[in-house]
Amino acid sequence: MSKIKLSLDNVSFLHKPSDEDAGRISSRIARLTEEVESEKLVNLARDIGLNGKTFCPATFKNGIRNKENFNEQQFFALDFDGGISFEEVRERADHYDLPMLFAYDTLSSKNHDKFRVAFLNDAPVTDIRLAKAMQKAWVTMFPESDPQCKSVVQMYYGGDKEMLHLDRKIPAINAESLFRNLVNYFEDEHGKTNIRRHTELFSHDTGLALDKKGRFDVKVTTDISDIQVTEKNTENVGALEGDKNSPTFIIHSLSNIKGVGEKLSKSYCFNFDCTSPSSVAGRNAGGHATYRSVEFDSLGLRCRLYRE
């Protein structure tokens, strides 16, 4: 796993920030992108959970914390202000095979009644549609969490009391396991016969595609052969430096996600030429456009293995 990015404030607070402090944090945190090597994530967790540093799981362009400037996200966080114990949250996460990376008491916590939990994805999510769908999945599976957690640009204050959980093995989840276990959650909560109704509602809200069985059409692959090469791509030559579509990114990315897209209509088609054969092939039974995390039109310029 390469360096992991997040927005991390450079000021520690050992009490809940005032409204003025909160405004200052909000205005500067998008400019404070932190790159952390995986072996140093334990130190990062302590900076947040014990030293009171505010963080935002996402990073941003132009130093502005909003959806329009979303850049990427690899952490996903949930905030709990009562109504459920930390042990219940941990048991549910373990039950659905979604290991948490760290958890800590918030600044206003008493007897562990308020806490925050962070999960690590196995690769950065660069498409805000996927990030929003994943965050909604977390909030759906943990409805006791603060409703503000639905936002992918939410920032979270640090703590100064106690780390409730800190996994030195650095466990990671991925989108496929998250959405698969969301289906399992729907079955546990609503019964097997009602799964499709809930997956369709979730699909309607997020644009996440469904397969013929009504399950989420999300697949994770590391196989370069899964990428569909077109003649236009193979004719491109050359290489561009500093781009996410580099050979290293393509080969090592564990989140080549397929299945996130908008419903197609006569007047609107997301990331597809609706009249081309490829766009027709890209539609699934649910009427959605298939999404992949790689932009193929320019990939040939960047990846020799892809061209070959």
N, C-alpha and C positions, 0 to 999 in steps of 0.2 A: 504494500500500500504506500503510495507516494505521500507527499505532504498534504495535510488536511487543512482547509481554510475555514475561517469563521471571522465574524466581526467581534472584536474584544476590546472593551474600554480599557484605558490606561490608568484609571483612578479607582482605588479601592474604597468601598463604603462599608462601614461596620454598623450602619443603621440604615433604615429605609430612606432612600434619597427623597429630598423635598421636591415639590413641583418644579422649583427653579433648577435644582440639580438634575431632575429627570429631563428637563428641556435641553440642558447642556449636553447630557449624555446622548440624547436622541440626535442632536445636531452634529455630533462629532463621530459617533461610533461607526458610521458607514465609511469613514475615511481610515479606520483603524483595522485593516485586514491583517489577521494573524495567520501565519503559515506554521503549522506544527507537525513535526515528524511523529510518526505513529508511536515510537518508543517514548516520546515525551508527553503523551496524552494524559498520563497520570498527573504530571506537574500542572498541566492545563486545568484538569478537573479540580485540583486543589486551589489553584488561583481563583477559580470561580466559586467553589463550594466553601472554602475556608477564608479566602482573602477578599471576598466581597466584590469581585470584578463582574460588571455587567457584560452579557454577551448576547449576540444575535446569531442564530445558527446559519443564516445566509450571509453572503457577501454581495456588494453592490458596485455598480459603475457610477462614475461621476461624484462619488462621495455623498450620495443621496439615498436615504433609507426609504424606498417605496417600491411598489411592484414594477413600475416602469423601468427602474434601474436594477432590478434583480439580476445577479450574475450567476451564482451557483450556490448550492447548499448540500452539505454532507451530514450535518447533525440535524436531529429532529428532537424537539423538546416538548414536555408537557408540564403544566403547572397545576398543582392541586392545593386548594385552599380549604379543605375539609370535606366531609362526606364519605371519605374512604381512607383507609390506613395505608401506610407504605407497604406493609406486608401483603395486603390484598393486591396492590398494584404489582408488586414483584411476582406474586403467585400467578396472576393473570398473564403477565408478560412471559413467564416461564411456560405456562400452559400452552400458549400459542407460539412457542419457540421464537420469541422476539427478545433476545437478551439485552438488558440495559447496560450502558457503558458506565454511567455514574448517576448518583442521586444525592441530594443534599437538603438540609433544612433551610428554609428561607429565613430572612432577617427577622420576620415577625412570628416565627414558629414557636409554639410552646408544646412540649411533649410530642414533638414530631407530627403535629397536626397540619402543618403547611410545609410542602416540599416540592422540589422540582426534579424531574427525571430526564435524562438525555440518552438518546440512542444514536448509534453511528451507522450510516449507510456504507456499503462497501466501495462506493465510488461517488464522485460528485455528481449531483443532479443539476444539469445546466438548463433544463427546460422548465419554466415556471409552472406549466400545466401539470407536469408530472409531480413537481414539488408540492403543489397545492392538493393534488389528488392523494399523495402519500400522507400529507399532514391531516387531511380530512379522514383518512383511514385510521390514523392514530386516535383522533378525537372521537371517532365513531366507536372504536373498541374500548375507549376509556371515557365514557360520557360524563364521568365525575370531574373531569379536568376543566380548567377555566375556559369558557367559550372564546376568550381572546386568543387561545392557542391555535385557532383555526387559521390565523394569519401567518403567512410564511415570512413576513417582515417583522414579526413580534420580537421584542427584545426582553431579556430576562435578567433580573437583578441577581447578584451573587448571594452568598451566605457567609456566616462567620461562626457557626455553631458546630456542626458535625456532618461528616460525610456519611450518609446512610448506606451508600453502596459505591464501590470503586473496583471495577474488574481490571486487574492488571494484564489479563490475557487479550484485551482489546477486542471484544466480540463485535461483529458487524452483521447487519441484516441486509437484505436487498429487496427491491420492489416486488419481485415475484413472490417471495416468501411472505411479505407483508400482505399483499392482496389475496394470496391463497388463504392465509389465516384469517383475513377479514371474512371470507366466505364461511370458514369454520365457525367464526364468531356469530354470523347470521344464523347458522344452523343451530348453534347452542342456544341462542336467545329467542329465536322465532320458530324453530322447527324446520325440518328438512323440506317440507312442502312449501314453505314460504321463502326459501332462499332466493328464487328468481325474482320475486317481487322486490326484494331489498337490493339485489345487485342491479336491477334495472333502474331503481331510484337513484342509486349511487352513480351509475353510468350517466343518467340524465343530468345530474348535478356537476359531474366532473369531466364528461366527455370520454371517460375511459371505455374502451371497446369491450364488447362481450363476445364470447364464442357461441357456437350453436347451442351449447348446453346452458347458456346463461351465466357462465363463469367469466371472470375477467381475462381478457386476451392479452396477457402480459407474459413475455418470455425473456429470460436472461441468458445470454450466450457469450462465450469468449471465442467462439469459432469464427475465424475470418472467412471461412467458406460460406457462412450464412449470409454474408453481404452480397446483394445482387449487383453484379457488375454490368454496366451498360456500355454500349459502344462509345458514347460520348465521354464516359469516364476514362476508358482505356486509351483514348487518343490523347488525353492530357499528359503533359510531361512537366518535369521540373519539381521543385519542392519549396515550400514556404516554411520559414523558421518561426518558432514561438506560437504555433497554432495548435489548438486542441485536437485537430484531425491529423496529428502526427502519427507515424507508425507505432510509437510506443503507446500512445493513447488508445489506438484501435486494438492493439494486441492485448493490452493489459486491463482495459476497462471491463469491469464486471457488471456494468449496467447498460449494455446495449439494449435498451428497453424498446419493445414493440407493443403497440396497443393503446397509446395515448393519442387521442385526436378528437376533433369536433365532428358532430353529426353533419353529413353532407346534405345540401339542399340544392335546388335548381340555381339559386342566386349566390350561394356561398360554398366555397370548397377550401378546406384548410390544408395548405402546403401541397396541393395537388393540382395538376392540370386536368380538369374534369373530363376533357375530351380525349386524353391520351390513353393508350392501352395500359400503361403502367398504373395510372390512377384508378382504372377500373379494377385491376388486379389487387390494388391496395385496399379495396373496400372489403369488409368482412360481412358476415351474415347480419350483424347488428346495425349495418348502415353507417359505420364509422370509417373514417380514414385511419389507416394504420400509421403509427408514428414510430420512427426510429431515432435514436439519439445522435445519429451521424448524418451530417449534411452530405449527400452523395455527389451532388453536382460539382463540388470543389474538391472532393476527396482525392481524385486522381492527381491533382497538383501536389498533394502532400504525402502520399503513401506509395512508395515503390512496390511494396508487396501487393497492395491493392491493384496497381496497374498490371503487374505480372499475372 
